[in-house]
Every structure is written in C-alpha cells, then in structure tokens.
Amino acid sequence: MPGTEAENLFKKGVDAIKNGDMVSALAFFERVTSIDSTPVNRSYLAFCIARERGQFKKAITMCEEALREEPENTLHYLNLGRVYILSGQRTDAIKIFRDGL
C-alpha cells in the first residue's frame, strides 16, 4: 500500500537532505508542512530555512516550538543544534546536542 502524499514528501525531503540537495529539501518540507504541520515536519523545515535562506532567528524559534511539543524527540535537538552551528552559535549547539543525548 503506497504512503500518503505527506509521507512521500517527507521521505523525499529527508533523502534530499542526505544527498545535500537543500533546495529540493526546502521545497519538500514547505509542501509537507502545508499538508501536515507536525513538529517533525516543522523541525526539518526550520533546518532547511536556516541553511538555504539564512533565516536563523525564525529557524531557532520553529525548532524550539517543536522541541516544546515533543521534548522526547531527539531529532528536534539535532535540527536545533544544526541551526545553531549554521548561525555561528557553537556553544549553544554543543549544549543542545548534549541535552539531546
């Protein structure tokens, strides 16, 4: 049984990130978030926004919101840490990575 459109877009977005195709990943996560705005989808979208658009403040806010909704999901710590790294906030990144462990 094929997955839903949101599941397919999510998988394509994750695959695009793994392949370093951040432009495509951003497009996939924008689309999937408009269909199904889960904390995981928003967390990945935030990482893509930071990476491709340099909108670090917005991305940090989005990751923090996802983390508040699902504090047990280590993926949110990973994405927030990535955003901190991209924004030059290495100390904050290390702290959030440690919190995620």
N, C-alpha and C positions, 0 to 999 in steps of 0.2 A: 504494500500500500504506500503510495507516494506521500511525502510530507506536505504540510500546509505551505502556502506561499511564504508565510513568515519564517517557518523553519528553513525553507530553502534559501531565502535571502540571508538569514543568519549564518548558515553554513558557508555560503558564498563569501560573506563578509569576513568570517574567520579565516577562510582559505586565502582570501586576498591579502590579509594582514600577514599570514605566514609566508606568502610569496613576495612580500614587500610592495605590493600594489595598493598603496594607501588611498589613491584617488578612487579606485573602484570600491575599496572597503568603505570609505566615507559615503559613497553613493548607496551601497547596500544597506548600511546601518541607518542612513536617513530614511530610506524606504521602509525598512523593517520596523523602525521606531514609530513611524506614522501609522503602521498597521497594528502593532502590538508594543506598547510602551512599557516594557518590563524593565526592572532595574538593570538586568544584564545587558539588554539592548542599549539602554541609555549609557551605561558604563563604557561599552565599546565605542559608541558614538562619540562620547566625550574624548576618549583617547584619539580617535580619528580627527576630531575638530582641532585638538591641540597640535597634532602632528602636521596636518595639512593647512590649517588656517592660522595657526599661532594664537588662537583664542584661549589662552591659558586660564584666565580667571573664570570664564564660562565653563571650561572643561573641568576645572577643580570643583566648582560648585555642583556640576552634574554628577561627578564621581562621589562627592561627599553625600549627596542626596541618595544615591544608590546604596552607598555603604550604610547609611542610617536605616534604610528599608530592609537591607539584608546584611546585617553585621557579621553573619557567619560565613558569607560567601567570599572566599579568598581572592576570587577574580577581581572584585572591586578594589582590594588593596593593591593588586598588581597594576591595574589600569591607573589608579590614582598615583602610584609610585612612578609609573612611566610618564605621566603628565608632569609631575614634579621634576623629573630628570630633564624633560624637554624644556621646561621653563627655567632651568638653571638652579632649582632649589634642591640641591643634592642632599643636604642634611634632612630636610623633610621627607625626601624619597626614602632614605635609609630607614628613618623612623617608621614610616608607613609599611615598608616591606617587612620590617621586624614585627610590627603589630599583626600583619597578615599571617605570620608564621604561628 
